[in-house]
């Protein structure tokens, strides 16, 4: 998936620019003004040849599950990773002992998994556990917007590496819909066993590491073709609105993502309106009362502000995945919006419509209003439940005790940006203020 351009972020009252994660790809591919990508030299003939080998990126099938499970069950790295989650204290002191204790149980549990449905049942069990242990409730709205028996292209904001798509699939399953195939960046599957786990759970791989325009176009064409074929075969697909999580929580669609999605339809459509008639594009909004990774994101933005770049530490993505899964999230809400249809001049205009739908579907919490007030916005006060405020404040205090003042400002900015975008969306719609929305949710 191409990377969006760098943009400005407010840090303690001053503006900084966050550079794109992949400058070469972003500049060469995301700058096109047309509905779809302009073909780099030499790519037109390749595209016409109809490359359709998806084996390198696709999710695993039922026939492949037993062999992959056997590979995972015998992998010491898997034992160690699970020990770090299941026996964290013992793992810190005696990691080999913790891994040994976990190994036999892991093998006995994994060998019972024979199909993709078995995998997803285990994931559902995990999410049930996470709701009890790491959330103050998980709610869903908008499922009535989904027409039964139709494959949908879900595009959502991106807050958590794993949970955004997992929670959508959980909500779909509970409502009686088939789960979706989900896009993951190749940076997340560079560790083989992590890639195995994700592809077992209906994930397919989107390349983020290609640099040249020709290589990028080839990669995006394969991804676009796989998504098109999935939809034609009756499988819904989830993809984030941008490459990588929005570290400042300012959720904006990267037009290059939309361009990538249309590549495989080039011979069938003459406009974005025609594409939207063929594809059921459904916006999804995912709202976490608390983001367990907010401190890590603030640190990254602070380093960028100071040095102009950020180099991830080894296994940092895996640490983010673990913290996002096990960290306390407070209340979590998922809203499924109405299908987007109509004519749009270009993907930039479609992206703005998608942004509006995502922002309008966000659930606000008192922490968002508190953050907006701290960041200088005029916020209408709403009644809140003192016990909830105390619980959220205690969770935030843990983060604040670990970071300098500049990073604290960036944490507040994340929660304030969510409020600002929801406010602007409701203002554009002529609806009630976002403060009223928060008032309703705060009494939950």
N, C-alpha and C positions, 0 to 999 in steps of 0.2 A: 504494500500500500504506500503511495507517495506520502511525503511528509509536508505538512503545511508550512507556510513561511513563518519566520520569526515575527513576534508581535510584542507590543509593549505591555509591561506589567507594572502596577504600582507597588513600590517597595518603600515603606516608611515615608510616603509623601513624594517620592521621586519616581520617574519613569525609567524602566530599563527595557532592553530588547532581549527577548529569548530567541536565540538562533534556531533555525530548523535543524533537526537531528541528522538530516542527510541533504546537504546543500546542493550537491550535484543533481540528484534526482528531483528535488523540489524545484530548482530553477528551470531545468530543462523540460519537465513534464507538467508542472502545475501552472505554468504561465500561459498556456493556451487559452484563448477566449472562446473557442468553438465549443459545441456541445460535447464532443468527444475529443480524445487525444489526437493531435496531428501526428502522422506516422513519421518516425525518424527514418533517415535514409536507410534503405535496404530492408525495412520491416514490412513494407506493403506486400512483397512477394511471399515473405514468410507467413504473414497472416492469411493470405489467400490460399496457402497450401493446407490450412486447416489443422494446425497442431492441436491434438486432443488427447495427449498422453498425460493423465492426471495422477499417475501412480506416486509421483514424488510429493504431492501435496495433499492428497485426499485422506479422508477419515478411513479407519480400518473397517472391514466387513466382518460379519459373523464367522466366516470361515477362517479368518486370520486371528481371531481372538485367542484361542487356546495357545498358539505358539508365542504370542506376545505376552500373555499371562505367565507362561513358563519362564520367559526371559526376565520378566520383572521379579518373579518370586525368587529367583536365584541371584539377583543383583545386590551386592553388599551396600551400594549407594542408596538403594531403596530402603533397606533395613535401617541405615543410619538416619535417613531423612524422616522416616516414620517414628523412630525412637526420639528424635528431637522434638516431635510434636506430642507423642503419647507419654514419654517419660522425660520431660525437659530438664528436671533437676539432676536426675541420674545421668542423663546424656552429657550435661556440662561437666560432671565430675569424672565419670567413667564411660566415655562414648562407646567403647567396644563392648562392654558389658551390657549397656542399654540396647545396642543393636542385636546382640546375641539373644536377649530376652524377647525381643520383638520378632525375630526371624521365624521361629516355628509357628507363631500365631499368624504371621503374614502369609506364610506358605499355605497353611490350612484354610485360610479365608480366600486367598486368591484362586486356588484350584477349583473352587466352587463356581467361579465365573466362566461361563462358556459362550456367552453371546453379548452383543452390544446392549441389549435390553437388561441383562444381568448387571453390566457396568452402570447403567443409568439408575437402576434400582439402588445400588450401593451409594451412588452420588445423592440420590433423594434421601436416603437414610442419613447421610452426612449432613445434608442441609437441614433436615429435621433437628438433628443434634445442634447444629450451629444456631438455629433459631432459638432454641432453649437456652444455650449457653452464652451466645455472643450478641444477641439482639433483644430489644425490648418489644419485639413484635415485627412481623412481616405482613404487609397488606398489599393488595393488588386492586387496580381499577382499570376499566376499559376493555375487559375481555369480550364484552358484547360487540366491540368493533370488529372482531375477527369473524369472517365468514367461514363456516365449517367446510372442510374439504378443499380449501384453497391454500396453495403454498404462498408464503409471504416472505418479503425481504425486509427484515427488521433492522432498523438503524437506530442506535441509541447513543446517548452520551457515554463517556468512558471514564469511570472513576476507579474501578478495581480490575486488576488483570484477569482474574478468574471468575469472580462472583457476578459480575454484570451479566454475562451470558448464562451462567449457571442458574441464577435466580429467575431469569426469563424462562428458561427451559423448565424449571421447577413449577413456575406459575402456569405455563402451558400444559404441563402434565396434569396438574391438579384440576385444571379446567376441562380436561378431556381432549386436548389437542395433542397432535404429534409434536415432539420436540424438534428443535432446529439444528442444522449443522452450523457450527460456529467458527469464525475466522480467528486465528491466532498468528502473531508475528513469528517469523523464523528465529528471531533472537531468543524466544522462549523455548524453542525446541532444539536449541543447539546442544543441550544435554540430552543424550539419546533416551534415557529412561523417562524424562519429563515429556519428551515428544511422544513416546509410546503411550503414556497415561492420557495425554490430551487427545491423541488421535483415536484412542479407544472410546473416548467420550464424545464422538461425532465432531471433533475439531478438524479443520483443514488448515493448511499452512499458507500464509501470505508472506512473500519475500519482502524484507526491509533492507537487505544488505547490498542489493545490486546498485551499481554506481553509474554506468554509462547509459545514455538514453536508449540505445538499441537493446541492451540487456534488460533494462527496466521495462520497456514496452513488451518485450517477449514474456517476461515474468507476469506482468499485469494482464496480458492477453490470456495466458493460461488460467490465471485466477478468475478472470471475468468469464471465461468459457466454462469453468467448473461451476461457478455460481449459476450461470444460465442453465446449464444442464441439470443441476440440482433442482432448480425451480420447475423446469419442464417435467422432471421425473416425480414431482409432487412433494419434494422436500423443502421446507422453509429454511431460510438462511439468516443468521445474525452476523452483522459486522458493525464495528464502532464507527462513529462519524468522522474519526480522524485517526491517524497513526499514533499510537501511544496514548497514555492517559493525559487528560488536561490537568497539568500539575497545579495550575492556579484556579482550577474549577470553573474557568470561563469557557463553557462548552460551545464550540463553534465547529461547523462542518467544514472539512477540507474539500474544496471543489474537486481536487484531483481524485478523491475517493469516488465521487459520483462519475467522473470521466472514466475511471477504470471500470466501473460497473456497467457502463454502456458499450464498452468496446465490442463485446461478443454479439451485440445487437445491431452493429453498424449496417449490415446489409438488409435489415428488416424495418428500420425506422427512419423517418425523416425529421422528427422533432422529439423533444423531450416529452411532449404531450402524448405522442404515440408510444413512447417507451413506458410511460406511466399507465397506459391502457393495458400493456402486456404484463407489467410487473406490479404486484401489489406491494407498494412501498409503505411500510407502517413505521411511524416514529415511536420510539420507546423512551421514557424518562425514568431514570433510576435515582432515587433520593436516599442518601444515607444521612441519618441524623449526625453521626460522627464518622469520620474517615480514619481508620486505624493507621493509615500511611500518611496522614497530613503533615507530620513532622519531617518525614523523609522527603516529601515533595517540597516543603519549605526550605529544607537544607539545600536541595538541588538548585532551586531558584536563587537562593542567596549566593551560592558559589558562582552561578552564571553571572549574577549582578557584579560580583567582585572580579572575576577572572575572564568572563566572556565565554566560557565553555564549561562542560561538566563531563568527567570521565567516570562511568559507573565502576564500582568495585566488583571484584569477582563474586559471582553468585548474588549480586544485589537484587536482580529480578526475582530469584527464588526466595530471598528474604522478604521482599515485598509481597509475594504470593502468600507466604506463611503468615505474615503479619495481617494481611487483609482477611485471611480466612479465620484466624484465631483471635484477632483483636476485637474489642468491644465496639459495636456499631450503633448502639441505641436502636431507635426505630428505623425501619427500612420500608420504603414504599416504591412500588413499580407501577407505572401507568402506561397502558397501551393506547396510543392515539388513534385517530381516524386515518384511514388510508389517504395518502396524498395523491391528488389528481389535478389536472388542469394543464394549461400551456405556460411554459416558462421560457424566457428569451435565451437563457444560458444556464450552465450548472451553478454559477454564482447566485442567480436568482432562486433556483431550486434549493440551494444550500441555505439561503436565508429563510425560506419557507420552512425547511426542515428544522432549522434552529428555533424558529418561533414556536413550532409545535412541541419540540423537546422542552423549551423553557416554560411554556404554558402548562406542561404536564408535571412540572416539578412540585414536590410536596415540601413546603417550608416548615421549619421548626424554630422554636424560640432562639436557638443558638445562631441561626441565620440573621435574625433581627438584631440580636446583641452584637454580632460581628459587624453588621452594617452600620449600626450606631457608633461603634468604636472607630470605624473607618470614615466617619464624617457624613454619613447619609442621614437625612431626616426620616425617622422611622416612627410610625404610629404604634404606641404601646398596646399590647394585647394581654388579656388575662392568661396566666400560666399556672401550672401545677408546681408548687414549690419543691416537692420531692423529685420531680423530673429535672428541674433546674439544678438541684444539688447533685444529682447523679451525673449529669452532663458536665457540670463544672469540675467535679472530682476527676472525671476522665481526662478533661482538658488539662487540668493541673499537672497530671503525670507527664503529658507532652511538654508543657511549658518548663517544667523543672529540668528538662534535658536539653533545652536550646537557648541560644542568646536572644536578646530583645529583637534584633532584626528579623530573626526567623519566627518569633512570636507574631510580629506584624504580618508576616506572610501567611501564617496559619489563619489569622483573623480574615485576611483578604480572601482566602479560599471560600470561607463560609459566606462572606459578604457578596462575592461575585454571584453566588447562586441566588441570593435574594435579589440583587440588582437585575439579573436577567429575567427572573420570574416577574418582577415588577414591570419591567419594560414590555414583556410579552402581554401582560394583562392590560397595560395601558394601550398598546396597539390594538388589542381586541375590543377595547371599550368596556371591559369587564370590571369587576370589583378589584380593589387593591390587593396586593399580595399579602398585606398585613392581615386582611380578613381571612385569607386562606390559611395563614399560620394560626390564627385564632382558633379555627375549627380543629386543626390537627393537634394543637397544643392541649386540647382537652381529651385526647385519646387515652 
